[in-house]
Amino acid sequence: DAPGAACYQLYSRLSCCPRARHSQQLPQPEIFSVTNNTECAKLLEEINCAQCSPHAQNLFHLPDLEGTLDSELVLPLLCRDYCKQLYFACRGHIAGLLTADEFCNLYTAKDGQMCFPDSPRKQVQGPDSNSLDQMDKYHEREQLNRKHKKNCYCLHKVVGGLREPTGVVHCGDESQRLFILEKEGFVKIFTPDGELLKEPFLNIHKHVQSGIKGGDERGLLSLAFHPKYKRNGKLYVSYTSNQEPWAIGPHDHILRVVEYTVSRKNANQVDTRTAKVLIEVAELHRKHLGGQLLFGPDGFLYIFLGDGMITLDDMEEMDGLSDFTGSILRIDVDTDSCSAPYAIPRSNPYFNSTNQPPEIFAHGLHNPGRCAVDQYLIDSNGNLTILCSESNTLNKSSGRIIKITRGKDYEKESPVVKFKSSGHSPLVGGFIYRGCQSRRLFGNYIFGDRNGQLMSLQQNPLNKQWQERALCLSSSAMCRNSLTGQIWGSVLAFGEDELGEVYILASIKSRTQSPSGKLYKLIDPKRPLFPEECKRPVQPPQPVSSDCSRQCRNGHCTPTGKCCCTPGWEGEFCRVAKCDPVCRHGGVCVRPNKCLCKESYTGAQCEQVDRNIRRVPRAAVCQQPRKNGNCNSPTWQWFFNAEGRQCEQFLYSGCQGNKNRFNTREECEQTCLPRSKEATELMQQVDK
């Protein structure tokens, strides 16, 4: 019969089963559920033939457990490559959540032992199946190549020459620009035309204290754009600095979160004069800093802070340490207040607490890596989907992915997944893929480790459990032309563009002065590099469009569009100067506590009568109108035309004039067209 014939073909020379009768059916192990999978059933039928092997005694017997019931096996001892072939063919019918390694650890032979199939095979892939030396390394590679080679991905090198990049983000204004952060304090723009602009978008390297040694996390940490950036031009930056008097000592520095506004004149450059500090956190050490910034769909700014390696002894012995360490903060930057830099959302768990700072949203973090928020997915309780990577404080080779929930303590909370990296490499958090080019990854959380091992997490819609799987890179046979299947160097960070595509930042050398950083884009090689259905129109970057940004001159705009005046100015757009005490005798306040007096008056508030014409302020003289007089001794004189900002000749009668008259043009210009910056500003204020 057919089964007997199949077994006879396996052991044609020496078989323990007569050809004319069936092979005895092995009892199906409990680990398998009922299967009608053709490939799986074929392998199970083949395994039934193991009892016909002349080596059956060794295949079904464990000498280590001699004399016990466990010494006799239901399945024969399998060769490792055959075991993994069986696992991937039958994994949909294997009860439980055993991985390939877990399954094969149960059913494979030890080094040097006999294993099934023990018959000669037509195609031997890799080392001889019965010679298990070096099988593990070979089959780690073969496992991916054989079963998943059609599902692997490639990388497209976007740009190189970066100096230790720490992140890449977009601003959401439909310009499709990428903003690349460099650790020293620079943010560079990569345009959709493929150009890396020479002039940085943001240059704060004089304020940033960056580490130059491996493991030193100090530097430019994160950048987040306001959800309404296209209208208000607001962006938020976190970095470390020692630019404060109290930040003294080799290990003392501060982690600072600052608001900036883009320039009104250049959409590709930040106006650094608009800096407004939101939060400062004292740090003692150079690791476990965190510093990630991101906006959620709720419009609030989330700030992720590590514990800074601060111990209880540090807290007891040193004053001034922040209560924010090891926490996730949530603040509302959309406030009309000109005195407070932010407001506290009323839904924060400690809004009315006296024991915890109201900014805290969750706590218990130690060493958070990068975090990502899904702009689409909100659960039935209204919670956002925020995933963070965190490395173990004691063992850097292990880590976890945690889902951030309001009010949770992550000292006690179970992670989404625990992860043990190969090669003692810490985790690097990524993004939830919402792009189009690699649509098979849609909804997957893409992350990895420093060694370049990529992974993905996907939530099961039925049981809400997160399932982890390796994300493999293809060989050169699949990754052709401009694509590659290899990451050169260590993975530093992940990024995301405006279309939801995921990027990887890597560098061969971890030094800020080394331009070895590269930006890669994750690509599905089975689809075009730029599919037509994925393209979106590119809008050129525009100056911010709010009335406040155009008209507020002596103050700063809040994200909601209110002009907050600097001291000494008032009015809707801060254009009215304040003088205290007020100007007297018709004097005009032209700038804070600076009065422009009428003719014949002087003093700080124009309170004194000027009896010496020489003491009349020059600006007051030049503002006087032309006065010809009524006498009959006319001469040609010069006066300053304040409206036209030039000296003009007129006929003066010889009496009853004013002081805006000069014998020569040179005298007029020297008096009324001052060269000094202060005098020029004063005249401009008078003009207004």
C-alpha positions in Angstrom: 0.0 0.0 0.0 1.0 3.7 -0.3 2.2 4.3 3.3 4.2 1.1 3.3 5.6 1.9 -0.1 6.7 5.3 1.1 8.5 3.9 4.1 10.1 1.2 1.9 11.4 4.0 -0.3 13.0 5.7 2.7 14.7 2.4 3.9 15.0 0.5 0.6 18.1 -1.5 1.6 17.3 -2.3 5.2 13.8 -1.8 6.7 12.1 -3.1 9.8 8.7 -2.9 8.0 7.5 -5.3 5.4 6.6 -3.5 2.2 3.3 -5.3 1.9 1.8 -4.0 5.2 1.1 -0.6 6.6 3.5 1.1 8.9 2.1 1.2 12.3 0.5 4.6 12.9 2.2 6.6 15.6 0.0 8.0 18.3 -0.5 11.7 17.5 1.3 13.8 20.1 -0.9 16.2 22.1 1.2 19.1 20.9 -0.5 18.8 17.4 -4.1 19.7 16.8 -6.1 18.0 14.0 -4.7 19.0 10.6 -5.6 18.7 7.0 -2.6 20.8 5.9 -1.1 18.9 3.0 2.5 19.8 3.6 2.1 19.2 7.4 0.3 15.9 6.9 3.0 14.7 4.4 5.7 15.4 7.0 3.8 13.6 9.8 3.2 10.6 7.5 6.9 10.6 6.8 7.8 10.7 10.5 5.6 7.6 11.0 8.2 5.8 8.9 10.8 6.3 11.7 9.7 3.1 13.3 10.8 1.3 10.2 14.3 2.6 10.6 17.0 0.1 11.5 18.0 2.8 14.0 14.5 3.0 15.6 15.8 2.0 19.0 18.0 5.0 19.1 15.5 7.4 17.5 12.7 6.7 20.1 14.8 6.2 23.2 16.5 8.7 25.5 19.5 7.0 27.3 19.7 9.9 29.8 16.3 8.8 31.2 17.0 5.1 31.2 14.5 3.1 33.3 11.8 5.8 33.4 8.6 6.2 31.5 9.9 9.4 29.9 12.7 7.5 28.2 10.4 6.3 25.4 9.4 9.0 22.9 6.2 9.5 20.9 8.0 11.4 18.2 11.5 10.3 17.0 14.5 12.5 17.8 14.5 14.9 14.8 17.4 16.6 13.0 17.3 20.3 13.7 16.8 21.4 10.2 14.0 18.9 9.7 12.4 19.9 13.0 12.2 23.5 11.9 10.8 22.5 8.5 8.1 20.6 10.5 7.5 23.5 12.8 6.9 26.0 10.0 4.7 23.6 8.0 2.6 22.7 11.0 2.8 25.7 13.3 -0.8 26.6 12.7 -1.7 23.3 14.3 0.7 23.3 17.2 -1.1 23.9 20.5 0.3 26.7 22.6 2.6 29.5 21.6 5.8 27.6 21.2 8.5 29.3 19.1 10.6 27.3 16.6 13.4 27.2 19.1 11.2 26.1 22.0 9.6 23.4 19.9 12.8 22.0 18.5 14.5 22.0 21.9 11.9 19.4 22.9 12.2 17.2 19.8 15.7 17.4 18.4 18.7 15.2 19.1 21.7 16.4 21.0 25.1 16.8 19.3 26.4 13.5 18.0 23.1 11.6 18.5 21.2 9.8 15.8 18.3 11.8 14.4 15.5 11.5 11.9 15.5 11.4 8.9 18.5 9.1 9.1 18.1 7.9 5.5 20.0 9.4 2.6 18.3 12.5 1.3 18.3 13.7 -2.3 19.0 17.3 -1.5 21.1 18.1 1.5 20.9 21.8 2.4 23.9 22.9 4.4 25.7 20.5 6.7 24.8 16.8 6.7 21.5 16.3 8.6 23.0 13.7 10.8 26.0 15.8 11.6 24.7 18.4 13.9 28.0 20.4 14.2 27.4 24.1 13.3 23.8 23.4 12.5 22.4 26.2 14.7 24.1 29.0 12.9 23.3 27.6 9.5 19.6 27.1 10.2 19.2 30.5 11.9 19.9 31.8 8.4 18.1 29.1 6.5 15.0 29.5 8.7 14.6 33.0 7.4 15.8 32.4 3.8 13.6 29.3 3.3 10.3 30.3 4.8 10.4 34.1 4.9 12.6 35.2 2.0 9.6 36.4 0.1 8.4 38.4 3.1 11.7 40.2 3.8 12.4 43.9 3.3 15.1 46.1 2.0 16.6 49.5 2.8 17.0 52.5 0.6 19.8 54.8 1.6 18.3 58.3 1.6 21.3 60.5 2.8 24.7 60.1 4.4 27.4 62.3 5.9 25.4 62.9 9.2 27.2 63.6 12.5 25.7 61.2 15.1 22.0 61.7 14.2 19.6 61.2 17.1 16.2 61.4 15.3 14.2 62.3 12.2 10.7 63.8 12.2 8.4 65.7 10.0 6.4 68.9 10.7 3.0 68.0 9.2 2.7 71.1 6.9 2.4 69.0 3.7 5.9 70.1 2.6 7.2 66.5 3.1 10.5 67.8 4.6 12.4 65.6 6.9 14.1 67.2 9.9 17.2 65.4 11.0 18.6 65.9 14.5 22.3 65.8 15.2 23.6 65.3 18.7 25.7 68.4 18.9 22.7 70.7 18.6 21.9 71.0 14.9 18.6 70.2 13.0 19.0 69.8 9.3 16.4 69.7 6.5 16.2 67.0 3.9 13.8 68.2 1.1 11.5 65.9 -0.9 13.8 66.7 -3.9 16.6 64.8 -2.2 18.6 67.8 -1.1 20.2 68.2 2.4 20.1 72.0 3.0 23.4 73.5 3.9 22.0 76.0 6.4 20.6 74.3 9.5 16.9 74.7 10.4 18.0 75.1 14.0 21.4 75.8 15.4 21.7 75.7 19.2 25.1 74.0 19.6 26.3 76.8 21.8 23.6 75.9 24.3 23.9 72.1 24.0 26.2 70.1 26.2 26.8 66.9 24.2 28.8 63.8 25.3 31.7 62.6 23.1 32.2 59.2 24.8 30.2 56.0 24.2 27.2 55.7 26.5 27.0 59.5 27.2 23.5 60.4 26.3 23.9 64.2 26.7 23.1 66.3 23.6 20.2 67.3 21.5 17.6 64.7 22.5 14.3 65.3 20.7 12.1 67.6 18.5 8.3 67.7 18.2 6.3 70.1 16.1 3.0 71.6 17.3 0.0 69.9 15.7 -0.9 73.4 14.3 2.6 74.2 13.2 1.5 75.3 9.8 -0.4 78.2 11.4 1.5 79.0 14.6 5.1 77.9 13.7 5.7 76.4 17.1 8.2 73.6 17.8 9.6 72.0 21.0 13.1 70.8 21.6 14.7 68.9 24.5 18.5 69.0 25.1 21.1 68.9 27.9 23.0 72.0 28.9 25.3 73.3 31.6 24.6 77.0 30.9 23.2 77.7 34.4 25.1 79.0 37.4 23.9 76.1 39.6 24.9 73.5 37.0 28.4 73.0 38.4 30.7 70.0 38.3 31.7 67.4 35.7 28.4 65.4 36.1 26.0 68.2 36.8 23.8 69.4 33.9 20.2 70.2 33.2 17.7 68.7 30.8 15.7 71.5 29.3 12.5 71.6 27.2 12.2 74.8 25.1 9.6 76.3 22.8 10.8 78.0 19.6 9.0 79.7 16.7 10.0 79.5 13.1 11.3 82.7 11.4 8.6 85.0 9.9 10.9 85.6 6.9 12.4 82.1 6.3 10.3 79.0 6.6 13.5 76.9 6.7 15.0 78.5 9.7 14.1 78.9 13.4 14.2 82.3 15.1 16.3 81.4 18.1 15.3 84.7 19.8 11.9 83.3 20.4 13.2 80.7 22.9 10.8 80.1 25.9 11.8 77.5 28.5 9.0 75.2 29.6 10.8 72.7 31.9 14.2 72.2 33.4 15.3 69.0 35.2 18.5 68.7 37.2 20.6 65.7 36.2 23.5 64.1 38.1 24.6 61.5 35.6 25.0 61.2 31.9 22.8 58.1 31.3 19.1 57.2 31.7 18.1 60.7 30.6 15.2 60.0 28.3 14.0 63.3 26.9 11.6 62.1 24.1 8.9 64.7 23.1 5.7 63.9 21.2 2.2 65.2 20.7 -0.7 62.9 21.0 -4.0 63.1 19.1 -5.4 64.8 22.3 -3.2 67.8 21.5 -1.1 67.5 24.6 2.7 67.4 24.8 4.2 64.2 26.3 7.7 64.3 27.8 9.4 61.0 28.7 12.1 61.2 31.4 14.4 58.6 32.7 15.5 58.2 36.3 18.9 59.7 35.6 20.5 56.9 37.6 19.5 58.9 40.7 19.4 56.8 43.9 17.5 57.3 47.1 20.8 58.4 48.7 21.1 61.1 46.1 17.6 62.3 46.9 18.3 62.5 50.6 21.7 64.1 50.3 21.2 66.7 47.6 18.6 69.5 47.3 17.0 70.7 44.1 16.6 67.3 42.4 13.4 67.1 40.3 10.4 65.1 41.2 9.9 64.5 37.4 12.6 61.9 37.0 11.4 58.5 35.9 8.1 59.9 34.8 6.0 60.7 31.7 4.7 64.3 31.8 1.7 65.6 30.0 1.2 69.3 29.6 -1.0 71.7 27.6 1.0 74.2 25.7 -2.1 75.8 24.2 -2.5 78.4 26.9 -3.4 82.1 26.6 -1.5 82.8 29.8 1.5 85.1 29.3 2.9 84.3 32.7 2.7 80.4 32.8 4.5 78.6 30.0 1.9 75.8 30.0 -1.3 74.5 31.7 -2.1 71.2 33.4 -4.7 69.1 31.7 -7.6 68.4 34.1 -7.6 64.7 33.1 -4.0 64.2 34.4 -4.2 61.6 37.2 -2.6 63.9 39.8 -4.3 67.1 38.8 -5.6 67.8 42.4 -2.9 65.7 44.2 -0.7 67.1 46.9 1.7 64.1 46.8 2.7 64.1 43.1 3.4 66.9 40.6 0.3 67.5 38.5 2.3 67.2 35.3 2.9 63.5 35.8 0.8 61.2 33.6 2.6 57.9 34.5 5.8 57.0 36.3 8.1 54.1 37.2 10.4 54.4 34.2 14.2 53.8 34.4 15.8 54.1 31.0 13.2 54.9 28.3 14.3 54.8 24.7 12.2 56.1 21.9 8.4 56.2 22.2 5.7 56.4 19.5 2.1 57.3 19.6 -0.4 55.9 17.1 -2.4 58.9 15.7 -5.2 56.5 14.7 -5.7 53.9 17.4 -7.5 54.7 20.6 -9.0 51.9 22.7 -12.5 51.6 24.0 -11.6 53.5 27.2 -10.3 56.4 25.3 -6.6 55.6 26.0 -4.0 56.4 23.4 -1.7 53.7 22.0 1.7 54.9 23.2 4.5 52.3 23.0 8.0 52.8 24.5 11.2 50.8 24.5 13.1 50.6 27.8 16.4 48.9 28.5 16.9 46.9 31.7 18.8 48.9 34.2 21.1 46.0 35.2 21.4 44.1 32.0 21.6 46.2 28.9 21.1 43.2 26.7 17.5 42.8 27.9 14.6 45.2 27.6 10.9 45.6 27.2 8.2 47.3 25.2 5.6 49.0 27.4 2.2 50.5 26.6 1.8 53.8 28.4 -1.5 54.2 30.2 -2.7 57.0 32.4 -1.7 56.7 36.1 0.2 53.4 35.8 3.4 52.6 37.8 5.8 50.8 35.5 7.9 49.5 38.3 5.0 47.0 38.7 3.2 47.0 35.4 3.7 44.1 33.0 5.2 44.9 29.6 3.7 44.2 26.2 6.7 42.0 25.5 10.0 41.2 27.1 13.0 41.0 24.9 16.5 39.6 25.2 18.8 40.9 22.5 21.7 39.0 21.0 25.1 40.4 21.4 24.4 42.5 24.5 22.7 45.2 22.5 20.0 47.6 23.9 16.6 48.1 22.4 15.9 51.1 20.1 12.3 52.2 20.0 10.6 52.8 16.7 7.2 53.9 15.1 3.9 52.4 14.3 3.8 52.0 10.5 1.0 53.9 8.9 2.6 54.3 5.4 1.7 53.0 2.0 4.8 51.6 0.3 5.3 48.6 2.7 1.5 48.1 3.2 2.0 44.6 4.7 3.4 46.3 7.7 0.4 48.6 8.2 -0.4 48.9 12.0 2.9 47.1 13.0 5.2 48.7 15.6 8.6 48.6 14.0 11.6 48.6 16.3 15.0 46.9 16.8 18.2 46.9 18.7 21.6 48.6 18.2 23.0 45.6 16.4 20.5 46.0 13.6 18.1 43.2 14.4 14.7 44.5 13.3 11.4 43.4 14.8 7.7 44.2 14.7 4.8 44.0 17.1 1.2 43.7 16.0 -1.9 43.6 18.2 -4.3 40.8 17.7 -7.7 42.4 17.1 -9.5 39.5 18.8 -7.6 39.0 22.1 -5.7 42.3 22.0 -2.5 40.5 22.7 0.7 41.8 21.1 2.5 39.4 18.9 6.3 39.8 18.2 8.1 38.6 15.1 11.4 39.1 13.4 11.5 41.6 10.5 14.1 40.2 8.1 16.2 42.0 5.5 16.5 40.4 2.1 19.6 39.3 0.4 21.3 41.2 -2.5 19.2 39.0 -4.9 16.1 40.7 -3.8 17.6 44.1 -2.8 18.7 45.4 -6.2 19.7 48.7 -7.7 19.6 51.4 -5.0 18.4 48.9 -2.3 20.4 47.1 0.3 19.7 44.4 2.8 22.4 45.4 5.3 22.6 48.2 7.9 26.1 49.6 8.1 26.9 50.4 11.7 24.8 50.6 14.8 21.2 51.6 14.8 20.8 54.9 16.6 17.2 55.8 16.1 14.0 55.3 14.0 12.1 58.0 12.2 8.9 58.7 10.4 7.9 61.0 7.5 4.7 62.8 6.7 3.3 59.8 4.7 3.9 57.3 7.6 7.0 55.6 6.1 9.6 54.4 8.6 13.3 55.3 8.5 16.4 54.0 10.3 19.3 56.1 11.4 22.6 54.3 11.7 26.3 55.2 12.2 29.6 53.3 12.0 31.2 55.6 14.6 29.5 56.9 17.7 31.4 60.3 17.7 29.8 63.7 17.1 32.7 64.8 14.9 32.4 61.7 12.6 30.2 62.3 9.5 29.4 58.5 9.2 25.7 58.7 10.0 23.2 57.4 7.4 19.5 57.6 6.9 17.7 54.5 5.5 14.1 54.1 4.4 12.4 50.7 5.0 11.2 49.3 1.6 9.1 46.4 0.4 11.2 45.1 -2.6 8.1 43.5 -4.2 6.6 47.0 -4.7 7.9 50.1 -6.6 10.1 52.4 -4.6 7.5 55.2 -5.0 4.1 53.6 -5.9 1.8 56.0 -7.7 -1.0 55.4 -5.2 1.3 56.5 -2.4 2.3 59.9 -3.8 0.9 63.1 -2.3 1.2 66.6 -3.6 4.1 68.6 -2.1 3.3 72.0 -0.8 6.1 74.5 -0.6 6.8 75.7 3.0 5.1 78.9 3.8 5.6 81.6 6.5 3.3 81.2 9.5 -0.1 82.5 8.7 -1.5 83.8 12.0 -2.2 87.5 12.6 -0.1 87.4 15.8 3.0 86.2 14.0 2.7 89.0 11.4 1.9 91.9 13.8 3.3 91.1 17.2 6.6 93.1 17.4 7.6 93.6 21.0 6.5 90.3 22.5 5.9 86.7 21.6 2.9 84.8 20.3 1.3 81.9 22.3 0.4 78.8 20.3 -3.2 80.0 20.4 -2.3 83.4 18.8 -2.2 85.8 21.7 0.6 88.4 21.6 2.3 88.5 25.1 4.2 91.8 25.5 7.7 92.1 26.9 8.0 94.5 29.9 7.5 98.1 28.8 5.0 97.4 26.0 1.3 97.1 25.8 -1.6 97.0 23.3 -3.1 94.1 21.3 0.1 93.5 19.3 2.5 95.2 21.8 3.2 98.3 19.8 2.4 100.9 22.4 5.3 101.8 24.7 4.8 102.4 28.4 6.4 105.2 30.4 6.2 105.2 34.1 5.7 107.9 35.2 3.8 109.1 32.2 5.1 111.7 29.8 3.9 115.3 30.5 3.2 118.4 28.5 2.2 116.6 25.4 5.3 114.4 25.3 5.0 111.0 23.5 6.3 107.7 25.0 8.3 106.3 22.1 9.9 103.3 23.9 9.8 101.9 27.4 10.4 104.9 29.8 11.6 107.1 27.0 9.6 110.3 26.3 9.9 112.4 23.2 9.2 115.9 24.4 7.6 118.8 22.5 9.6 122.0 21.8 10.6 123.9 24.8 10.3 121.0 27.2 12.8 118.6 28.5 13.5 116.0 31.3 12.8 112.3 31.6 9.0 112.9 31.6 9.1 116.3 29.8 8.4 118.0 33.1 10.9 120.8 32.7 10.7 124.0 30.5 13.7 124.1 28.2 15.2 127.6 28.4 18.2 126.7 26.2 17.3 125.9 22.7 20.4 123.9 22.3 19.0 121.3 24.7 15.9 120.6 22.6 16.1 116.9 21.6 17.3 116.4 18.1 14.4 114.1 17.3 11.9 116.9 18.4 13.6 119.4 16.2 13.5 117.2 13.1 9.8 116.4 13.7 8.7 120.1 13.6 6.9 121.2 10.4 8.4 123.7 8.0 7.6 127.2 9.1 8.4 130.1 6.6 7.7 133.0 9.0 6.2 136.5 8.2 9.2 138.8 7.9 10.5 140.4 4.7 14.1 139.3 4.8 13.9 135.9 3.0 16.9 133.6 2.7 17.2 130.1 1.5 17.4 127.5 4.3 17.1 123.8 4.7 14.5 121.8 6.7 14.1 118.1 7.4 11.0 116.5 5.8 10.1 113.8 8.3 7.5 112.2 6.0 10.0 111.9 3.1 13.0 111.3 5.4 15.1 113.8 3.6 16.5 117.4 3.8 14.8 119.9 1.5 15.4 123.6 0.7 12.8 126.3 1.5 12.5 130.1 1.6 12.7 131.4 5.2 11.3 134.9 5.8 13.8 135.7 8.6 11.6 135.5 11.7 8.9 133.6 13.6 10.2 130.2 12.4 11.1 127.1 14.4 14.3 125.1 14.9 13.8 122.8 11.9 15.9 125.0 9.7 19.6 124.7 8.8 22.0 126.8 6.8 23.3 123.9 4.8 22.2 120.4 3.6 25.1 118.8 5.5 24.1 120.4 8.8 20.5 119.2 8.2 21.5 115.6 7.5 24.0 115.4 10.3 21.3 116.5 12.7 18.3 114.6 11.4 19.7 111.5 9.7 21.7 110.0 12.6 24.1 107.2 11.9 24.1 105.5 15.4 21.8 102.5 15.9 20.2 104.1 19.0 19.3 107.3 17.2 18.0 105.4 14.2 15.7 103.3 16.4 14.4 106.4 18.2 13.5 108.1 14.9 11.8 104.9 13.7 9.7 104.8 17.0 8.8 108.5 16.4 7.6 107.6 12.8 5.3 104.9 14.2 
